[in-house]
């Protein structure tokens, strides 16, 4: 069977001041194909899909869509041609229903030019039923899980007769079972002749569903392979120039005497959300928290940081009560939360890198004025340490890639010199090479006798980095696994309640 080519990119280039984001990129896509695009943060993936969706104008090159040549696209051009993009962060209107979101901007009107909600619900249900998706069209988006929000993003794309679907890190916040469901849906969509560009840092997903895999590095295309002709190790090496053996290995810190500092979480509860959580952490270890999305992991982190009001519980640091009832008091007690929701709760997107990093502890230096020289020096050191890709520390954070934005969130708390670090999905949306940099930061914090709590949906990460793992299920911590007890099977069985 001859495959029909629906997209061809020739010699595409794009530069920003001081940075060549893309250099002479060639790429193609066939109808019914899943073409995976991988690369480290800053490799050029985001710039590439922004050009395809019409958000950016290339410096040169041709975009050939369905045999028609374009030098550039506008967002309206892309929509008319049938290009739709679903991003990692939900772009839905939370105050509207599922059906209203699906047809937002493409409303079904009655003869009086008012929105016909009955037909909107009916048409949405037809699309959902065709994909065997059991979501009520009348349900509010705000009441959906993260996984269901991502699925509605795809349904919205399908409502516009999508021909090319770009999926950008859509599984980053999903549990293993939700990811499996999402990947199956993705494969189902290709049966309709839709070509899919799938971007993910989770290489196991790439090998599971990809027909072809293209590697970007430093704005250049390194290679394109069929899935069957490339191994995991070769792919990693082409992405970053290092062997996969270097990853997921926690540094052994024999010189650290565990127990210099102790944190006791005592009877933490919030009615119908989190129930009676108790555990103790000693400095020198990483206490991991596992469980399915929706099990109460993030809700617990928010309680510990004082974002949400608890109904009971105490937080004791070396025996001293430091229980916060607000983030402001948590920061005063040297507690920090590296949030997974970087765009909504972690960053000031329209402010500069230096402002974002220094904002938590603006009074770090003595005096009534900010010492701009010391502030800049400290921020530059953190940018260099975390290998944040930027032309200037005054660059607005909104213009950084997702992975670099996540590093800014981390840098903000490293700047503040906290004692207790709560990491909620710290490597979400970060490439395999950058993960190693984050793990080195964790090791440095251990050497400084910091308390570390790490929530992660990344099973290899959770297993290899954690000294102990508390498993959450339905708001309760049902099991704490010691190092010699930790295995994928035990984490999953306790997470879903199967013995």
N, C-alpha and C positions, 0 to 999 in steps of 0.2 A: 504494500500500500504506500503510495507516494504522499509524503507529508506536505501540507500547505504552509508555506512560510508567511506569517502575518506581520512580522517585525524584523527589520534589518537596520542596524546602526553602523555607520561607516565613519571612521576617523573623528569621533566626537571628542571635543576638548572644551574645558572650562577652567578658568583661573580666577582667583580672587587676589587682592593685594598681598603679595609675598608668598602665595600658595598656588601651585598647579594642582587643582582638585581632580581633573581628569585630563589624560593625555592620549590622544589618538585611539580611542576605545572602539573596538568592533564587537558586535553582539547580535545575536538573532534569536528568534522565538517562533515555534511552530504551533499551529492550532492543536489543542488537546495535550500540550506538553507542559510539564513542570520543569522550568529551567531555574535552578538554584543559583543564587549569587552570594558568595562568601568573601570575607576579608576582615581585617582588623578595623577597629574604629579609626576613621580618618583615611580609609582606603579609597573612598570615593563613591561608595554605594548610595549614600543619601543624596549626593549631588546628582548622580545618574538618574535616580527615580524622580527627583524633582524636575529634571529636564523633561522626562517622559510625561509627567503629569502637568507640564506647562508652568510650573512655579518658577523655573529658572530658564534663562536664555543661554544657549551654548555659544562659545566664541567661534567655533567652526564645526563642520561635520554635517552629515545628512541623517535624517530619520525617515526611513521608508516604511510606511504603514499601508498594508494591503495594496502594495505596488504603487503607491503614490508618495512622491518625495517631498519632504518638508525640511526647511533649514531650522525651524523652531516651531514650538507649539504654544498656544495659550491654554489656560485651564479650560475654557469653553471648547476649544478645538479638541482637547483630549477627551472630554466628556462626550462630544458629538461622535468622535471616532469610535468610542467604546472602551476607553482606558479608565479604569477605576483603581484607586489605591486605598488599602486598609492599613492603618498605622498601628504601632504598638500602643500608643495612648488613644483611648476612646475619643472619637470626634462626634459623638452623639449628643443630642439635646436631652438632658436627663429629666426635664420637666414635661416631656411629651411621651406619648405611648410608643410602643414598638412600631405599629403601623404608621403613625405620623412621622416617625424618624425615617422609616424605609422610603417614604415618598416625599420627604422634605426637600423642597426645591424642584420637585417633579410631581406636584400635587394633582390628584384626580378631582376634577371640578364637575359640579352639576350644571344644568342649563342656566342657572342664575349666577354662575361664576363663583359659587361658594364651594369650599372643600366638601366633597361627598365622603363623609366618614364611613358610611356603610359599605360603599364600594372599596374604600381604602383598606378597611379591615378584611373584606372578602379577598381582594387581590393579594394582600400580604399573606393571608392564610394559604392561598393556593401555592405561593412560592415556598412557604415553610413546609407544607405537606409534600411538595415535590421533592424536597430534600430530606424528608422524614425528620424534621425538626419540631419538637414538641414545646413550643413557646406560644403563649397566648398573645395574639396581636394587640389586644387592648391593655396589656400590662405596661406599667410605667417603666421606662429605661432605668430609672433610679433604683428600682426593685430587683434588677437583674444581677446575676453574678458577673464577674469579669469575663469569664468564658462565654457566657451568653451575649454579652455586649459585643465581643469580637465577632461572634456568629452573625449578629444583626448587622454589623458592618459589611459582611459579605452579602447578606440578603439585600441590603440597600444597593450594593453594586449590581447585583443580579437584576434588580427591578429596573435598571436602566439599560438592559440588554448588553451587559458587559461582554467584550471580546478579548480584552487583555486585562487580567487582574494582577495587581502588584500587592503582595502580602509582606509587610515590613515588620519583622520581629513580633508577629501577632501571638505567638505562643509564650512570650517571655514571662508572663505572670500566671500561666496556667499550671495546674497540677498534672501529674503523669496521665491520669485517666482523661482529664479534659483535653490534654494535648492529643491523645490518641483519637478522641472523638473529632477534634478539629482537623487532624490530618486526613482522616477518613472522608470528611466532608470535602476537603480540598481535592482529593482524588476523584470524588463523585462529580465535582463541577467540571473537570476536564472531559468527562464523557459527553458534555454538551458542546464540546469544541472550543471551550475557552482556553486560551494560553495563559499560563501562570508564571510570573516571576516571583520566586519565593526566597526571601532574605531571612537568614537565621544564624545565630551564633551557636545554636545547638546542632552540632554536626551529626548526631545520631538521627535527627529529623531529616537532614539533608540526604543522608544515605537511605533513609526509609522511603522517601517519596520522590526524590529527584530523578528525572530522566537524564538531564545533563547538569553539570556543575561548572560554573565559571568563577575563577579566582581573581579578585582585584587586590593590588598592593600598591600603596603610595600613588594612587590615581592612575595606575596602569593596569591593563589586563595582562595577567601572567599566563593563564592557560584556560582552555575549556576541555572537559572530559565527559565521557559518558559515565554514568554511575558505576557500571560494571568494570570499567578499566582503571579505576583509581582506588587506592586504599586510604584508610584514615590517616596513616602516618605520612603518606605522600602529600595528601591534601593540607595537613597542618604545616608541613615543611614548606610548601609553596606559598601558604598564607603568610607565614612569619619567619621562615628561615631557620626554625628550630625543631628539634624532634619532639613528638608528643610525650615522650617519656619524662620531659621536664615539668609536666603539669600535674596538678593534684597531689603534690607531695608536700606535706607540712614539715616545716623545719623542726628538727628535734632540738629542744632547748633543755638539755640536761643541767645547765648551769643555773636554771631558774628554780628556786625553791618555792613550790606551790604553797599558797596559803598566807602570803604576806598581807594580802587584803581579802576580805570576805564580804560577799553580798548575800543577804537572806531575803528571799521573797516569801512573805508570810500571808497566807489566807487571802490572796488577791481574788476579788470577785466583782462582777457587774451583772446584775440580774438578767437572766436569759441570754447572756453573751459569753461571760467567762465565769467559771465556777471553781472556787477554792483552790487556787494555784499555790503550790509550795515547792520551793527548791532552793538550794544553796550553791553559790559559785565561788571558787577561790581563784585568786590571780595566778597566772601561769597556765590556765586552761581556757579552752574555748567551749562554751556551753551552747550546743546547737539546739534549735527547735525545729522539729519536723511535723508533718501532718498535711492533710489535703487543704487546698484553698478553701476557705470558709470554716476551717476548724477552730478558729479563734486566735491564731498566731499573731496576726497584725493587731487585732483588738487588744491582746495582752500587752503588746509593745506600746500601744497608745495609752493604756492605763498606767504602765510603769513610768511613762514620760509625762503623765499628767494632762494629756490632751483630752481624754474622756473622764467623766466622774465615776469613780469606783463606789461600790456599795460597802466594801470592806477590804482590809488589807494593810500591811505595813511593809516598808522597804528599809532594811537595816544595813548600813555600811560600817563594818567593823564594830557592830553592836549599837551604833548610833542611828536613831530614827531620822531618816532623810526623806520620808514619804512626801512626794510633791503632789499638789492639787492643781498645778498649772505648768505649762512648759517653761514659763519664766522662772518658777521656783525650782523646776528640774535642772535648768541650766545653772542656777545659783548653787545647787548641790552637786554640780559637775557631772550631771547625767546628760547624755546626748542620744538622739535618735536619728540614725542615718536611714531616712525614709525610702521606701520603694517608689513612692509616687512623687518623683522628682519635680515634675512640671507644676503640680498643684500645691504641694506642701513643702518641697525641698528648696525651691529656687525663686529668685526674682528675675524672671526671664528677660525683662527689658532693661536690666541693670548690668553693670560690668562684672567681669570676673573678680576684680579686686573688691568690689562692694559686696558681692555674694559671699566671698570667703571670709571677710573680716566683720560681717554684720553681727554675728552672734556675740562676739566679744570685742565690741568697738572700744571698750575701755581697758583693753589689754595693757596699753602704755600709760604711764602716769602723766598727770597734767590735765588741764582743761581743754587742750587742743589735741587733735589726732596727729601723731608723729608720722607724717606721710612717707618719709624716707624709710623708717623702720617698718612701717606697714607694707610698703611696696617690696622691700627686701624679703620679708617673711612670706608674703604671698608668692613671689617669684620662686623662692626655695621650694614651696609646696607644689607649684605648677611643674617645676623641674623634677621633683621627687616622684610625682604621680604620672609624669610624662603626658601632661595635658597638652593636646595639640592646639596651639593658638598663635596668632601673630603678635598679640599684645594683651597684657593683663587688663587693659581698658576695653577690650572687645566685649560686646554684649553677649550674654550667655545663650540667648535664643538662637544665635548663629552657630553654636557648637553642635557637634554630633551628639546623639543620645548617650553614648559611652562617656564622652568627655563631660557632658552635663552631670552624669552620675559621679564622676571623679570630683567635680566642683562641690557636690554635696558632701562628699567625704572630706575634702580639703577644709571645708568650713568648720567641721568639728575637730579636725586635727589642729587647726589654728587656735581653737578655744582651750586646748589642754584639759579635756575632761578626764575623770577617773573611771566612769562607767559608760561603756559603748554598747548601744543596742543597734545591731545591723539588721535591717529588714530587706532581704533580697539584695545584698550589697553588690552582686555582679550581674544583676538584671540588665540585659541589653549591652553587656560588655563582652568584647571579643576574647577569644581563648588566650591570647598573649597578654592582654591587659589584666585578665584575672590573676595572673601570676604576680603582677605588681600590687594588686589589692591584697593578696595573700602575704606578701612581704610586709605590707603595712600592718597586718594583723600580728605577724611575728614580732615586729618592732614594738607594738603596743603590749604584747605579752612580756617582753623584756623590761618594759617600764612598769610592770606590776598593775596593769590596767585590768578591769573586769570586762569580759567580752561575752555578749549574748548574740548569737547569729541565727536568724531565721532564713531558711533557704528551701526552695522547691527543687534545686539542682541536686539530685541524689548523689552523684559522684563527689560533688563539692562538700555536701553535708557529711558524708561518710569519712572522707579523707581529712577534713579540716577539724572536725569536732573531737573533743576528748570524751564528752558525754552528750547524749541527745535526749531531750525531753520530747515525747510524742503527744501532740494535741489531737483530740477528737471530740467534736461537738462541745467545744468550750472548756473541756477538762484536759489536764495533763495526765494521760492514762498510764504512761510508762516512762521511766528514765533508764536509758540503755547506757551501760558502762562501755568503755573502749573495747574490751574483749567480747562484748555482746553485740556490737554494732554490725549489722548486715542489711543489705537492701531488702531481703525477705522479712526481717523482723520489723524494719521501719514501716514497710507497706502493710504487713498484717496488723500491726497495732494502729496504724492510721485509719484503716477501713474496718477494724473490729473483727478480723478473721483470725482464729487461733489455729 
